[in-house]
Amino acid sequence: MRFAWIILAFAIIGAAMVHLRLEQASVRAQTYRLEVRRSEVRRDLWDRQIYLGRLTPPYQEDLRGRELAIELLAPGQTLDGEQIVKRE
């Protein structure tokens, strides 16, 4: 009878080890998928930053300001009598 309990305990331990190994493999696969997705998102972010940088290159900032009707003032100039920037 004692021998049967020992065999049963070893069987339960073996089943638990198999279950843990399967869970470990599943977690590894999920980690790999997340790393791949992370690199895709970083690549997409980089592409969007480059795209936004192309929308406002230095030589077109003045043109875009005129399109948006932004009034730009040099340091020390005033707008309607109020001093915007004080040059010291």
Phi, psi and omega in degrees: 000319179297323181297323179294321178294322179294316178298317179298318179296316178296323178296318179294317178298318178298316179296320179296321179295319178297317179298316180295322178295320178295319177296320180297317178296321179296318180293321177298316179297318179295320178298318179297315179298320179293322177295319178296315179297321179299317180293325177295318180293319178296320178295318178296318178299317179298316178298320180292323178295319178295318179299314179295325177295328179285335180291329183230065175288159185305322183285347180253359180300320179295319179296317180293324176297321178291322177298322181271003179058045177269128179268118181258136181241143176283161178302133179093344178285157181242155177237114181056040175083355179257134181277124182274309183234133179255123180264126181245000000 
